[in-house]
């Protein structure tokens, strides 16, 4: 099973969309194994978005991510990284297709409701950035046989 990071951005919180977004991942069959609310600061955002520091929009992104708390989630499931990326839709939300989270709830490139890890390698790095081992809750779901083939879990 893969694990991936999802950050419910300040706009998700401010617009009252947390429950709707989380329920989409649950309904898809992903398992929530860690979650917490935090107020991000400039230091962690410079690390998290290091690849965007020199971009002209970084100050807007930084300020938007500090405008309110975020919800950090670790989702687990078969091909979780790609499943979550597909569910989120295009980063530039105006290009995201209806039915995706960004396609249904946003139009902006920065104010696009969620951050999702873009690869398994980055998911592992990002999860270590925001969670410690004791944050994870391991549990068996009695629904696994109804969500996966025996060789998938």
N, C-alpha and C positions, 0 to 999 in steps of 0.2 A: 504494500500500500504506500502511496505517496502522501506527503504532507505539503501544504502550500499556505502562504500567507495571504490574507485579505485584510485590507485596512478600509473600514467604513469611514470615509472622510467627513470633515466637519459639516459639509453640505447635506450629507445623508442624515446626520444627527439633527441638524437644525430643521430640516424639512420633515422630520418624523417618518423616515423611510427605513429605519433599522430593522424593524420586525419583518417588513416586506422583503428586504434583501436577504436577511438570514433565512427566511422561510423558503426562498427559492433554492438556496443551496441544500437545505434539509430535504425538500421535496424531490430534488434531483437524486438524492441518495448519499450525499456526502455526510460525513460524521464530524461534528464539532468537537475537537479535543482540547482546545484552549481558547480562552477569550478574556480580554480585559479592556477597561477604558483608561486612556491616558491622555494627558495634555503634552503634545510634542513640543520640543523646543528647537531653536535654531541649530544647536550643536548636533543633535541626532538627525535632523533633516539634511544637514550638510553631508553627513555620512551616507544616509539612505539615498539621497539624490545626487551623489558625488558626480555621476556621469552627466548631470544637467547643470552643474554649477556655473559654467561659462555661457549658458544660454540666456538670452535676454529676458525670457519669461520666468527664470528661477525666482526672482524676488516675489512675483505674484504667487507662484506655487508655494513658496515658503510661507508667505503671509496667510494664504488660504488654508494651509495645513495647520497653522497655529491659531486660527480664528475661533476654534472651539475644540473640545476633546474629540478624539477618534476612538473607534472600537477596533481593537486588534483581534483577529480571529485566525486560528489554525484549523484548516479543514483537511480531513483525511479521506482518501478513497482511491479507487482504481483510476489511474491516469489523472489524478486530482489537479495537477498543474494545468494541463491543457483543457480539461473540463471547465475549470474555473475561468480561464482566459476566454474560452468560447462563450461562456455564460455572461461575462462582463461586456463583451463586445469591443469594438474599436476604441482606442484611447481617445481619439478625437470624436467625442460623443455625437456630433452632428453627422458623422459618417457611420455610426453604429446602427445596425439594422433593428427594427422593431422586434421585440421579443427578448432582446438582450437587456441587461440591467441598465447600461448606459443608453441604449436605444429607447428605452421606455421612460427613463427618469432624468435625462440631461441632454444638453446641447453643446456643452463647453469641452475644451481640451483639458483644462485644469480642474474645473469644477465638475468632475465627471463621476461623482458618487463613490467610486471604489478604486483602490490600488490593488493590483494582483501581481504576484510573482510571475516573471516571464519565462522562467526555465526551472528545471529541478535544481540545478546548481544554485541559482539565485534564491530559490525558495529556502534552501538549507541555510544560506548566509543570512537572509532576511529574518527567518524564524529565530536564529541565534541572536540576532540584534535586539529582538523585542521580547523573547521568552527565555526563561531558564527551565531546566528539566522539571523542576517541581511544579511548574505551571500546567503541565500536560496531565490530562486525565485519561488513563487507559481503561477501556471498558468494552465488553463484547455486546454486540447488538444482536438480538434474536432475529432481526430482519435480514442479516447478511445473506442467508441462503436464498432469500427472495430478491436480493439486489445483485448478486454476483453468482457466476458459475463457480464450482468448487476450486478451480485452479486460479481464480482471481482474488481470493482473500486468504 
